[in-house]
Amino acid sequence: MGRWQGRTLDEVGAAEPDAVAQWLADPASAPHDGESVQDLCQRIGRWLDNMGEVDGRTVAVVEPDVVRAVVVRVLGAPVAAFWRADVAPLTATEISGRSGRWNLRMGHPLGPHAIGS
C-alpha cells in the first residue's frame, strides 16, 4: 500500500482521486509507491507455483488482496480481473490440487471446522 498504508480508500480517494482512478484502472501502476496489483499477482503466482511441491496442507491467514491474487492465478484470469473478485470478510478460500492445476472453493464461513470441511 506504500504511502497509503493505514488510510481507507475513501480517505485516499478524497485526497488523490486521479491516483486512485489510475491504480484501479491499470494493474501495472503504483501511484502509492508500493507494490502494483500486477506485481502482487506475480508474487502470489510464484508462491503458488512453489506450493505445488509441498506435501500436506498449508493454512495462510491473508488480506483480501492476496485472495484476489490467488483467484486470478488459479483461474488463469487476466490481472485486470483482480478487482472483479469480491472477498467477504471472515471467510475461507480453499485451493486444492497442484501447481498448474488448482481447484478453487471460495466464501465458506469460518468456524471450528472450516478448513477442509
WOMO-V413154 format. One record per run of one state. SS is the DSSP state (H for helix, E for strand, C for the rest). FROM is the first residue (numbers start at 1). LEN is the number of residues. If there is no record, write none. Layout:
ss=SS from=FROM len=LEN
ss=SS from=FROM len=LEN
//
This chain:
ss=C from=1 len=1
ss=H from=2 len=3
ss=C from=5 len=4
ss=H from=9 len=7
ss=C from=16 len=1
ss=H from=17 len=9
ss=C from=26 len=11
ss=H from=37 len=15
ss=C from=52 len=12
ss=H from=64 len=12
ss=C from=76 len=3
ss=H from=79 len=6
ss=C from=85 len=6
ss=E from=91 len=8
ss=C from=99 len=2
ss=E from=101 len=9
ss=C from=110 len=8
//
